Amino acid sequence: MPSAQHLRAQIEANLAARIPSALTPLPRVPSPAAPTGIREIDALLHGGFPVGALSEIVGPECSGRTSLALAFVAGMTQEGKVCAWVDVSDTLHPESAAALGVDLSRLLWIRCGVPPGTAPLRKLWSRLEQGLKVSDLLLQAGGFSCIVLDLGSLPAEYALRVPLATWFRFRAAAERLQANVLLLTQHACSRNSAGLVLRLNPGNVLNHDSTIFTGLEHKAELTRQRFPQDKVLPLRSTAGPTASRGGRDRKQPQNVQTAEWQARTVWAGPR
């Protein structure tokens, strides 16, 4: 009687023309990663932002959300790649971006305006609609290694009403083009379409000097990573031994993987 291995090889040989490797799935190749420009974040993400995926950076104001995105764009433009920044609320400061190393000649800055005669209650909706349409057109055109969609100033009631089909379409386009799509928000809204979700907390003021502001210390939490760079990436690690209650073992609360980094001002100098 032939062995199971021999039968498998025979079946796959007969089905090779229609279903290659019918019984032996192909090994999963880890998705490439692009460095973020911040050493601590790269260590947390095992290399950087996944290429060909939608990455969502969530955090309130002064959480380092824009600084992280600018650091990533700076690295991309310095490598000669072209990026786009869809600025829904017109908050990008070009001088600050250039100070962080962004090559402005390789950055397409799109400022979403408000059509004349738009009612105040429709202003944010108009900006949001413009930002989504422009991002869609950029992904259809191709040629951009990174597209940043900045929705950071929009309240949750606006961002959460974006149809899930829109984020799914962005994710599919990023995968097809092997480009990075960064979504900056205050509240996570892309749901399962995001290959990576990084949550940032408000930064703490550095206390190296009591009278001069020298920078902020930021903290990031990895809350979702669809395709980790290694085979097993534990998003949570057990904090201490298990506790017994009522004859049953109960695990202690677990901590999300985090990373901390500092954003220092120019006048503070290197440390």
C-alpha positions in Angstrom: 0.0 0.0 0.0 1.5 3.4 -1.0 2.4 5.8 1.8 0.5 9.0 2.5 3.5 11.0 1.2 3.5 9.1 -2.1 -0.3 9.6 -2.5 0.1 13.3 -1.8 2.8 13.7 -4.4 0.7 11.8 -6.9 -2.4 13.9 -6.3 -0.4 17.2 -6.5 1.2 16.0 -9.8 -2.3 15.3 -11.3 -3.6 18.7 -10.2 -0.5 20.7 -10.9 -2.0 22.3 -14.0 -5.1 23.6 -12.2 -4.2 23.8 -8.5 -0.4 24.0 -7.8 0.6 22.7 -4.4 -3.0 21.5 -3.7 -2.1 19.8 -0.4 1.1 21.6 0.5 0.5 25.3 1.1 3.3 27.6 0.1 5.4 29.0 2.9 4.3 32.5 4.0 6.9 35.1 3.2 7.1 37.9 5.7 6.1 41.2 4.3 8.9 43.8 3.8 9.1 46.6 6.2 10.2 50.3 5.8 12.1 51.9 8.7 10.1 54.6 10.4 13.1 56.8 11.2 12.7 56.3 15.0 14.9 53.5 16.4 12.5 52.6 19.3 9.5 52.3 17.0 11.5 50.1 14.5 12.4 47.8 17.3 8.8 47.6 18.4 7.5 46.8 14.9 10.4 44.5 14.0 11.7 46.6 11.2 9.2 49.4 10.6 5.9 50.0 8.8 4.8 47.1 6.6 5.1 47.8 2.9 1.9 47.3 0.9 -0.4 47.8 3.8 -2.6 50.4 5.5 -1.1 51.5 8.8 -3.1 53.6 11.2 -1.5 55.9 13.8 -4.0 56.8 16.5 -3.5 59.5 19.1 -4.7 62.9 20.4 -3.0 66.2 19.8 0.7 66.4 21.0 1.0 62.6 21.0 3.8 62.5 18.4 1.4 61.3 15.6 2.6 63.9 13.0 6.2 63.7 14.1 6.3 60.0 13.5 4.7 60.3 10.1 7.1 63.1 9.1 10.1 61.0 10.3 8.9 58.2 8.0 8.3 60.5 5.1 11.8 62.1 5.6 13.5 58.7 5.3 11.5 57.9 2.1 12.2 61.2 0.4 15.9 61.0 1.3 16.0 57.7 -0.5 14.7 59.4 -3.6 11.1 58.2 -3.3 8.1 60.4 -3.9 5.4 60.8 -1.2 2.1 62.5 -0.9 0.5 64.2 2.2 -3.2 64.7 2.1 -3.8 67.5 4.6 -7.5 67.5 5.4 -7.4 70.2 8.0 -4.5 72.2 6.6 -2.3 71.7 9.7 1.0 70.7 8.1 3.9 73.1 8.6 6.4 72.8 5.7 9.2 74.5 7.6 8.9 72.0 10.4 8.8 69.1 7.9 12.0 70.4 6.2 13.7 70.7 9.6 13.0 67.0 10.2 14.7 66.1 7.0 11.8 65.9 4.5 12.8 66.7 1.0 9.9 69.0 0.0 10.8 68.7 -3.7 9.7 65.0 -3.4 6.5 65.6 -1.3 3.2 66.4 -2.9 1.3 68.5 -0.3 -2.5 68.5 -0.9 -4.4 71.0 1.2 -8.2 70.3 1.3 -10.1 73.6 1.1 -13.8 74.4 1.6 -16.0 75.2 -1.4 -17.4 78.7 -1.4 -20.8 79.0 0.2 -20.5 75.9 2.3 -22.4 75.9 5.5 -20.3 75.7 8.7 -21.8 72.3 9.6 -20.7 71.0 6.2 -17.1 72.3 6.3 -15.6 69.2 8.0 -17.6 66.9 5.8 -16.4 68.7 2.7 -12.8 68.5 3.7 -13.2 64.8 4.6 -14.8 64.0 1.2 -12.1 65.8 -0.6 -9.4 64.0 1.3 -10.9 60.6 0.6 -11.4 61.4 -3.1 -7.9 62.7 -3.5 -6.3 59.7 -1.8 -8.3 57.4 -4.0 -7.1 59.2 -7.1 -3.5 59.0 -5.9 -3.7 55.3 -5.3 -5.3 54.8 -8.7 -2.5 56.8 -10.4 0.3 55.1 -8.6 3.9 56.3 -8.5 3.9 57.2 -4.8 5.8 55.2 -2.3 3.9 56.6 0.7 0.6 58.4 1.0 -0.3 60.0 4.3 -4.0 60.8 4.9 -4.1 63.2 7.9 -7.5 63.1 9.7 -6.0 63.9 13.0 -8.1 67.0 13.7 -11.5 65.4 12.8 -13.8 64.3 15.6 -14.7 60.7 16.0 -18.2 61.2 14.6 -16.8 62.1 11.2 -14.0 59.6 10.9 -16.1 56.7 12.1 -18.7 57.3 9.4 -16.4 56.6 6.5 -17.6 53.4 4.9 -15.5 50.3 5.6 -15.4 49.7 1.8 -13.3 52.8 1.5 -10.6 51.5 3.8 -10.7 48.1 2.2 -10.2 49.7 -1.2 -7.2 51.7 0.1 -5.7 48.5 1.6 -6.1 46.6 -1.6 -4.5 49.4 -3.6 -1.6 49.6 -1.2 -1.0 45.9 -1.5 -1.2 46.1 -5.3 1.2 49.0 -5.6 3.4 47.8 -2.7 3.1 51.3 -1.2 2.7 52.6 2.4 -0.6 54.2 3.3 -0.5 56.0 6.7 -3.7 57.1 8.3 -3.5 59.6 11.1 -6.5 59.7 13.3 -7.7 60.5 16.8 -9.9 57.4 17.0 -9.2 54.1 15.2 -11.6 53.9 12.3 -10.2 51.6 9.6 -11.0 48.5 11.6 -9.9 45.2 10.0 -8.5 46.9 6.9 -5.5 48.2 8.9 -2.5 45.9 8.8 -1.0 47.8 11.7 -2.5 50.0 14.4 -0.2 52.0 16.6 -1.7 54.0 19.5 0.2 57.0 20.8 -0.3 58.6 24.2 0.0 62.3 25.0 3.7 63.3 25.3 5.2 64.3 28.6 7.3 67.5 28.8 11.0 66.7 29.3 12.3 68.1 32.7 15.9 68.6 31.9 15.5 72.3 32.4 13.0 74.0 34.5 12.8 77.2 32.4 13.4 76.1 28.8 11.2 73.7 26.8 13.5 71.0 25.4 11.0 68.5 24.0 8.5 65.8 24.6 8.6 62.1 25.6 6.2 60.0 23.7 4.8 56.5 24.2 3.5 54.1 21.6 1.4 50.9 22.1 1.2 48.2 19.4 -2.5 47.2 19.4 -2.7 45.4 16.1 -0.2 43.8 13.6 -1.7 41.7 10.9 1.5 40.3 9.5 4.3 40.3 12.0 7.9 40.1 10.7 8.7 37.0 12.6 6.6 33.8 13.0 5.2 34.5 16.4 4.9 38.1 17.8 3.2 38.1 21.2 1.3 41.4 21.4 0.8 40.8 25.1 3.1 39.3 27.6 2.1 37.7 30.9 2.7 40.1 33.9 3.7 37.8 36.7 2.5 34.4 37.8 -1.1 33.2 37.7 -3.3 33.7 40.7 -5.6 31.1 42.1 -9.2 32.0 43.0 -11.9 29.6 43.9 -9.8 26.6 42.9 -9.2 28.0 39.4 -6.1 29.6 37.9 -6.6 33.1 36.8 -4.1 35.0 34.7 -2.9 38.4 35.8 -3.5 41.4 33.6 -1.3 41.5 30.6 0.6 44.5 29.1 0.5 45.7 25.5 4.0 46.0 23.9 5.1 49.6 24.1 8.0 51.8 23.0 9.1 55.2 24.2 11.1 57.9 22.4 11.9 61.5 22.8 11.3 64.4 20.4 13.8 67.2 21.2 13.9 70.7 20.1 16.7 72.1 17.9 18.0 74.4 20.7 18.2 71.5 23.2 21.2 70.1 21.3 22.2 66.4 21.1 22.4 64.2 24.2 
